[in-house]
Amino acid sequence: MAELHFFTGTMDSGKSTLALQTDHNHAARGRVGQIFTAHDRGGPAVVSSRLGLRRDALEVTGDFDFWAHVVGSLTQGARIDYLVCDEAQFYSAAQVEQLAKLVDELQIDVFAFGILTDFRTLLFPGSARLVELADRVNVLQVEALCWCGKRALHNARTESGVMVTDGEVVVVGDVDMADEPAAEVAYEVLCRQHHRRRLTAARAKAVSLAPEPLPFG
């Protein structure tokens, strides 16, 4: 029986890498699938991993209809055994419901990957609907770490190095790197305590709370 799977974790926890690996594993067994994404940091119509992996994909826009797309493809003779849906937090609730319908009515496996909450710590509508409908919800075992060493639970948005908690929900950016200048818009994973205090790695270093990188690796 086909299933709707939702894999979730913070930024930098390997979701896109796992999405590409999932597609590879199924394709290697002779299954035929399609890959989808939305607002990937690498640009439109691509799934990109921070490990350097990239794959062309179909871009999910606000008016994209998964049911119509798949039924249309099947009608034209295409074979589709599974869908890999990256950046699923940006899908609408209606689009998630279309994915569930594909699983139930056409027996097509769906593997969705996404972040649970936005930079304000509020659930993305797409992720919320996935939690409600998915047959399996999987929290990624690769844990992203806050600068303090605790498990990172939240994605903080920074603008020119300063953490912000309001603004547009969808703003594309990447995880800030400690040894690079602050980007105009970037993201940093933080534990709940330091997200509440708006205490990023740069700010902590400025007040001598984190003078040196943590000794991992």
C-alpha positions in Angstrom: 0.0 0.0 0.0 1.2 3.5 -0.9 1.9 5.9 2.0 2.4 9.6 2.6 5.7 10.2 4.4 6.8 13.4 6.0 10.4 13.9 6.9 11.1 17.0 9.0 13.9 18.8 10.7 15.4 22.2 11.1 17.5 23.9 8.4 20.9 22.2 8.1 19.6 18.8 9.2 20.0 17.1 5.8 16.5 17.1 4.4 17.4 17.9 0.8 20.2 15.3 0.9 17.8 12.7 2.1 15.3 13.7 -0.6 17.8 13.1 -3.3 19.0 9.9 -1.7 15.4 8.7 -1.5 14.9 9.3 -5.2 18.2 7.5 -6.0 17.3 4.5 -3.9 13.9 4.0 -5.5 15.1 4.7 -9.0 17.9 2.1 -8.5 15.1 -0.5 -7.9 13.5 0.3 -11.2 10.8 2.6 -9.9 9.9 5.8 -11.7 9.3 9.0 -9.8 9.2 12.8 -10.1 10.9 15.4 -7.9 9.3 18.7 -6.8 10.5 21.7 -4.9 9.6 25.2 -4.0 11.8 28.2 -3.3 15.0 26.2 -3.1 18.1 28.3 -2.2 19.7 27.1 -5.4 17.1 28.7 -7.6 13.8 27.7 -9.2 13.2 24.1 -10.4 16.2 22.6 -8.6 16.8 20.6 -5.4 20.1 21.5 -3.9 21.9 20.1 -0.9 24.6 21.8 1.2 26.8 18.8 0.5 26.9 19.9 -3.2 24.3 17.6 -4.7 21.9 19.1 -7.2 19.0 17.7 -9.2 16.5 19.3 -11.6 13.0 19.3 -10.3 9.5 20.7 -11.0 8.8 24.0 -9.2 5.6 24.1 -7.1 4.0 27.5 -7.5 1.0 28.7 -5.6 -1.5 27.5 -8.3 0.2 24.2 -9.0 -2.2 21.2 -8.8 -0.5 17.9 -8.0 -3.6 15.9 -8.8 -4.1 17.5 -12.2 -0.4 17.2 -13.0 -0.1 13.5 -12.2 -3.4 12.5 -13.7 -2.5 14.4 -16.9 0.9 12.7 -17.0 -0.6 9.2 -16.5 -3.2 9.9 -19.2 -0.4 10.7 -21.7 1.2 7.3 -20.9 3.8 8.3 -18.3 4.6 6.0 -15.4 4.8 7.4 -11.9 5.4 5.2 -8.9 6.4 7.9 -6.4 6.8 11.6 -5.8 9.7 13.3 -3.9 8.5 16.7 -2.6 11.2 18.9 -1.1 10.6 22.2 0.7 7.1 21.0 1.4 6.7 23.6 4.1 6.0 26.1 1.3 3.1 24.0 -0.2 -0.4 25.1 0.6 -2.7 23.0 2.7 -4.8 22.2 -0.5 -1.6 21.0 -2.3 -0.9 18.6 0.7 -4.4 17.3 0.4 -3.8 16.7 -3.3 -0.8 14.6 -2.4 -2.8 12.6 0.1 -5.4 12.0 -2.6 -2.7 10.7 -5.0 -1.6 8.2 -2.3 -5.1 7.0 -1.5 -6.7 7.0 -5.0 -3.8 6.2 -7.3 -1.5 4.3 -4.9 1.5 6.6 -5.5 4.0 6.9 -2.7 4.8 10.4 -1.6 7.9 11.4 0.3 7.7 15.0 1.5 10.5 16.9 3.2 10.2 20.2 5.0 10.7 22.4 8.0 8.0 22.4 10.7 8.1 26.1 11.8 9.1 29.4 10.3 11.4 32.0 11.8 8.7 33.2 14.1 8.4 29.6 15.5 4.9 29.2 14.0 3.9 26.2 12.0 4.0 26.5 8.2 0.5 25.7 6.8 1.9 23.0 4.5 3.8 21.3 7.3 0.9 21.5 9.7 -1.3 19.7 7.1 1.3 17.1 6.5 1.5 16.4 10.2 -2.3 16.0 10.2 -2.5 13.7 7.2 0.8 11.8 6.8 0.9 8.1 7.4 4.3 8.5 8.9 6.0 11.6 10.4 9.8 11.2 10.7 12.0 13.6 12.6 15.5 13.5 11.1 18.1 11.9 13.3 20.9 14.2 12.1 20.4 17.0 14.7 21.5 20.6 13.8 23.2 22.3 16.7 22.9 25.7 18.2 26.1 27.7 18.7 25.9 26.7 22.4 26.0 23.0 21.5 22.4 22.2 22.4 20.0 20.7 19.9 18.7 23.4 17.5 14.9 23.5 17.4 14.2 26.8 15.6 15.2 28.6 12.5 16.2 32.2 13.1 16.2 34.8 10.4 18.9 37.5 10.4 19.1 40.6 8.3 22.7 41.9 8.0 23.6 39.9 11.0 20.7 41.0 13.2 17.9 38.6 14.2 14.4 39.6 13.2 11.0 38.1 14.2 8.7 39.8 11.8 8.4 40.2 8.0 7.4 38.1 5.0 7.2 34.4 5.8 8.8 33.3 2.6 12.2 34.9 2.1 14.9 32.6 0.5 18.2 32.5 2.2 20.8 30.0 3.4 22.3 29.1 6.8 24.9 31.7 7.8 28.5 30.5 7.9 30.5 31.5 11.0 33.6 32.4 9.0 31.9 34.6 6.3 30.5 38.1 6.4 26.9 38.4 7.4 24.5 38.1 4.5 21.7 40.6 3.9 19.2 37.8 4.6 20.3 34.6 6.2 19.2 31.9 8.7 20.7 30.4 11.8 19.5 27.4 13.7 19.2 28.1 17.5 17.9 26.3 20.6 14.7 27.5 22.1 16.4 29.5 24.8 18.6 31.4 22.5 15.9 32.0 19.9 13.7 33.5 22.7 16.6 35.7 23.7 17.5 36.6 20.1 21.0 35.5 20.9 22.7 34.5 17.7 26.3 33.2 17.5 27.5 36.6 16.3 25.8 38.4 19.2 27.0 35.8 21.7 30.6 36.2 20.5 30.3 40.0 20.7 29.4 39.8 24.4 32.1 37.0 25.0 29.6 34.2 25.6 31.0 32.1 22.7 34.6 33.3 22.2 35.7 30.2 20.3 34.0 27.7 18.1 32.8 24.6 19.9 35.2 21.7 19.8 33.2 19.4 17.6 34.7 17.3 14.8 
